[in-house]
Amino acid sequence: MLEMRNPQAHLPTSQSLLFVQKIFADVNKEIEAAANTEKKAEKAGYGYSKRM
């Protein structure tokens, strides 16, 4: 990391950290959304099979 002394290529550390955090937040949201969708489908499937 210390080799990156090129001022044009090197973002300030805080900026790149924010960027990484933003990506992680987006990924986590997608994972949560997928998990919630699966749970809803499971509940719906369970309720449906129970009624049969």
C-alpha positions in Angstrom: 0.0 0.0 0.0 2.9 2.4 0.7 4.1 2.0 -2.9 1.0 3.9 -4.1 2.6 7.3 -4.1 1.1 8.4 -7.4 -1.1 11.4 -6.3 -3.5 10.9 -9.2 -4.1 7.2 -8.6 -4.2 7.5 -4.8 -7.4 8.5 -3.1 -7.3 9.8 0.4 -7.6 6.8 2.8 -10.8 8.1 4.3 -12.4 8.4 0.9 -11.5 4.9 -0.2 -12.7 3.5 3.2 -16.0 5.2 2.7 -16.2 3.8 -0.8 -15.5 0.3 0.5 -18.1 0.7 3.4 -20.7 1.9 0.8 -20.1 -1.3 -1.3 -20.3 -3.5 1.8 -23.6 -1.7 2.9 -25.0 -2.3 -0.6 -24.0 -6.0 -0.6 -25.5 -6.4 3.0 -28.7 -4.9 1.9 -29.0 -7.2 -1.0 -28.2 -10.2 1.2 -30.8 -9.2 3.7 -33.4 -8.6 1.0 -32.7 -12.1 -0.4 -32.9 -13.6 3.0 -36.2 -11.9 3.8 -37.6 -13.0 0.4 -36.6 -16.6 1.2 -38.2 -16.4 4.7 -41.5 -15.0 3.2 -41.5 -17.7 0.6 -40.9 -20.3 3.3 -43.7 -18.9 5.5 -46.1 -18.8 2.6 -45.2 -22.4 1.6 -45.5 -23.6 5.1 -48.9 -21.9 5.6 -50.1 -23.3 2.2 -49.0 -26.9 3.0 -50.6 -26.6 6.5 -53.9 -25.6 5.0 -53.9 -28.5 2.5 
